[in-house]
C-alpha cells in the first residue's frame, strides 16, 4: 500500500486532502468528494458509527483513521447501529441506509467490522447462515469497478453480557467463523479483539469503545492498511 500511495502521489502532484466523516446519517458520504484520493469504506455497526462518543465526527475510529492517513485519502464512515451480517438478523446491514452508499463511494479499501450484533441470541439462531451471508457481503465489494482490497475484522471484546451478547460467544463462535470466512475469500483479518483485550476501562458501556479505545482501533487498522 505504501508503494501504491507513493506512485499515486507522483501522478497527482500531492494536491489531495484527506477528510473524516460524521457518523450521523445526514453526513454519510454518497460518493467520493475527490476521485483521485484513495478511498476507504469503513463498514460496520454502532462501534464504527461512534455510539457513545461525544463527537463521533471527530472521535469515531473512521474519523481518527482519516487523521492518521492524512493527505491523499478519504475515509467514509458507513457504520450503522445494530447492523448484522445475517440477512435474517434484526437489522441486516444489507437493508441499512449505509449499504448502498458504502458501495457508491467506489472504495479502494473496505474495512468490515461486523459480528457483535449477530451474537445476540435472537440473531445467532441463524448462525448457520453467517458464513454464507458474510461471503456474499465481501463479494459485493470485490465486484465493484474500483476492485477494492477487502479486510475483515474480529470484533472487539465485550466486557459483560449486554442484550444477550457475551464475550464467550464473540471469542468462541463469531471469531472462528470469521477466520474461516477470511480463508474462503482470501482476505486479511484485522485482529481488533486482541488489540482491545484486557482494556475494560476503554469500554464505558461494556460494548462501545471510548475515544481512546477508538484511537487504538484506528491505529491497528492504520498499521495494517498503510
C-alpha positions in Angstrom: 0.0 0.0 0.0 2.9 2.4 0.7 4.2 2.0 -2.8 0.8 2.4 -4.4 0.2 5.6 -2.4 3.6 7.0 -3.4 3.0 6.3 -7.1 -0.4 7.9 -6.9 1.0 11.0 -5.3 3.6 11.3 -8.1 0.8 11.3 -10.6 -1.4 13.8 -8.9 1.2 16.2 -7.6 0.5 15.9 -3.9 -2.6 18.0 -4.1 -5.2 15.8 -2.4 -6.6 16.3 1.1 -7.8 13.6 3.4 -11.1 14.0 5.3 -13.1 12.4 8.1 -16.8 11.8 8.0 -19.5 12.4 10.5 -21.3 9.2 11.8 -24.7 10.9 11.5 -26.9 9.7 8.7 -27.2 13.1 7.1 -23.4 13.2 6.7 -22.9 9.8 5.3 -20.9 10.3 2.1 -22.6 9.0 -1.1 -19.7 9.4 -3.5 -16.1 10.4 -3.1 -15.5 14.1 -3.0 -12.2 13.8 -4.7 -12.0 10.9 -7.3 -8.2 11.0 -7.2 -7.9 10.2 -3.5 -7.5 6.7 -2.1 -10.9 5.9 -0.6 -11.6 3.7 2.4 -15.1 2.5 3.2 -15.5 1.6 6.9 -18.4 -0.8 7.1 -19.8 -1.8 10.5 -22.3 -1.3 13.3 -22.6 1.2 16.1 -18.9 0.6 17.1 -17.9 2.0 13.7 -20.6 4.6 13.7 -19.3 6.0 17.0 -22.1 5.3 19.5 -21.3 6.6 23.0 -18.7 9.2 21.8 -19.3 12.9 22.5 -18.3 13.9 18.9 -18.3 10.9 16.6 -17.4 13.0 13.6 -14.0 13.6 15.2 -13.7 10.7 17.7 -15.0 7.6 15.9 -12.4 5.2 14.6 -13.0 6.1 10.9 -12.5 9.8 11.8 -9.3 9.1 13.7 -8.1 6.8 10.9 -8.7 9.6 8.5 -6.5 11.9 10.6 -3.8 9.3 10.7 -3.8 8.7 7.0 -3.7 12.4 6.2 -3.5 13.9 2.7 -4.5 11.8 -0.3 -7.1 9.7 1.5 -10.8 9.9 2.0 -12.4 7.7 4.8 -16.1 7.1 4.7 -17.9 6.1 7.9 -20.6 3.7 6.9 -21.4 2.2 10.3 -25.0 1.7 11.3 -26.3 1.0 14.7 -27.5 -2.6 15.4 -26.3 -3.9 12.0 -25.8 -7.6 11.4 -24.1 -9.7 8.8 -27.1 -12.1 9.0 -29.8 -11.3 6.4 -32.2 -12.9 8.9 -30.9 -10.7 11.7 -32.9 -7.9 13.3 -31.0 -5.2 11.3 -29.3 -6.7 8.3 -26.5 -4.4 7.0 -27.9 -5.1 3.6 -31.1 -3.2 4.4 -29.5 -0.2 6.1 -29.2 3.3 4.7 -25.4 3.0 4.6 -25.2 -0.2 2.5 -25.6 1.4 -0.9 -23.5 4.5 -0.1 -20.6 2.3 1.1 -20.5 0.8 -2.4 -21.2 4.1 -4.3 -18.2 5.5 -2.5 -16.1 3.5 -5.0 -13.6 2.4 -2.3 -10.1 1.3 -2.9 -10.1 -0.3 0.5 -13.0 -1.8 2.5 -12.8 -2.4 6.2 -15.7 -4.6 7.5 -16.2 -4.9 11.3 -19.5 -6.7 12.0 -20.5 -9.6 14.2 -21.2 -8.1 17.6 -24.9 -7.8 16.9 -25.0 -11.2 15.2 -24.0 -12.6 18.6 -27.4 -11.6 20.1 -29.4 -14.8 20.8 -32.2 -13.8 18.6 -29.8 -13.4 15.7 -27.5 -16.2 16.4 -30.4 -18.7 15.9 -29.5 -18.2 12.3 -25.8 -18.9 12.7 -25.7 -21.5 10.0 -26.2 -18.6 7.5 -23.4 -16.4 9.0 -20.5 -17.7 6.8 -22.6 -17.6 3.6 -24.0 -14.2 4.2 -20.6 -12.8 5.1 -19.1 -14.3 1.9 -21.8 -12.5 -0.1 -21.1 -9.2 1.6 -17.4 -9.4 0.8 -18.1 -10.3 -2.8 -20.5 -7.3 -3.1 -17.5 -5.1 -2.6 -15.0 -7.2 -4.5 -17.3 -7.0 -7.5 -17.1 -3.2 -7.6 -15.4 -1.5 -10.6 -12.9 0.0 -8.2 -11.8 -3.6 -7.2 -11.1 -2.7 -3.6 -8.9 -4.6 -1.2 -11.2 -6.0 1.5 -10.2 -6.5 5.1 -12.4 -8.1 7.7 -12.1 -7.5 11.5 -12.6 -9.6 14.5 -15.0 -7.6 16.6 -13.7 -6.1 19.9 -14.3 -7.9 23.2 -17.5 -7.4 25.2 -16.9 -6.7 28.9 -20.1 -8.2 30.3 -23.4 -9.6 29.0 -25.3 -6.9 27.0 -28.6 -7.6 25.2 -27.6 -11.3 25.3 -24.2 -10.6 23.7 -21.4 -12.4 25.6 -17.7 -12.3 25.1 -17.7 -16.1 25.2 -19.8 -16.2 22.0 -17.7 -13.5 20.4 -14.5 -15.4 21.1 -15.5 -19.0 20.7 -18.1 -18.8 17.9 -18.0 -15.5 16.0 -14.2 -15.2 15.6 -13.6 -18.8 14.4 -16.2 -18.3 11.7 -14.6 -15.0 10.7 -11.3 -16.9 10.4 -13.0 -19.4 8.1 -14.5 -16.6 6.0 -11.1 -14.9 5.6 -9.6 -18.1 4.3 -12.5 -18.8 1.9 -12.3 -15.3 0.4 -8.6 -14.8 0.5 -8.8 -11.6 2.6 -6.8 -10.4 5.6 -8.1 -10.3 9.1 -7.5 -7.3 11.4 -7.4 -8.6 14.9 -9.3 -5.9 16.8 -10.3 -8.4 19.5 -6.7 -8.8 20.7 -5.9 -5.1 20.3 -8.6 -4.2 22.8 -8.5 -7.2 25.1 -7.9 -6.6 28.8 -8.8 -3.0 28.4 -12.1 -2.8 30.3 -11.6 0.9 31.1 -11.9 1.8 27.5 -15.5 0.4 27.3 -17.8 2.6 29.4 -20.9 0.6 28.5 -19.1 -2.7 28.1 -19.6 -2.8 24.3 -18.6 0.5 22.7 -15.0 1.9 23.0 -14.4 5.4 24.2 -12.3 7.9 22.3 -9.0 6.3 23.4 -10.4 2.8 22.5 -11.5 4.1 19.1 -8.0 5.6 18.6 -6.3 2.3 19.4 -8.7 0.6 17.0 -7.9 3.1 14.3 -4.2 2.7 14.9 -4.5 -1.1 14.4 -6.3 -0.5 11.1 -3.8 2.2 10.0 -0.9 -0.2 10.7 -2.5 -2.8 8.6 -3.5 -0.9 5.5 -0.8 1.8 5.3 
